[in-house]
Amino acid sequence: MGEWNTMKIRVDGDHLTSWLNGTEMVNFSDEKIGEGEGGIALQIHDGGGIKVKWRNIVIEEL
C-alpha cells in the first residue's frame, strides 16, 4: 500500500508477455492479439473504491 509497482508488457505479433515488479505473470499467444489494431487503453477493475494512478508510461516499437 502506498508503493509504486512496475509493470512491463511486451506484445510481439500474437505473443504477449507481462511482468509485475520483475516477476513474469502472463505468457501466451493468441491470434486475435496479432490481428489487433487501434489504441492502447489502461484499465483497472473496480475493487471497492480502489484508486489507481499511472506514471512514467513508455511505449516502444519493437
Secondary structure as UniProt FT lines:
FT   STRAND          7..12
FT   TURN            13..14
FT   STRAND          15..20
FT   TURN            21..22
FT   STRAND          23..29
FT   HELIX           31..35
//
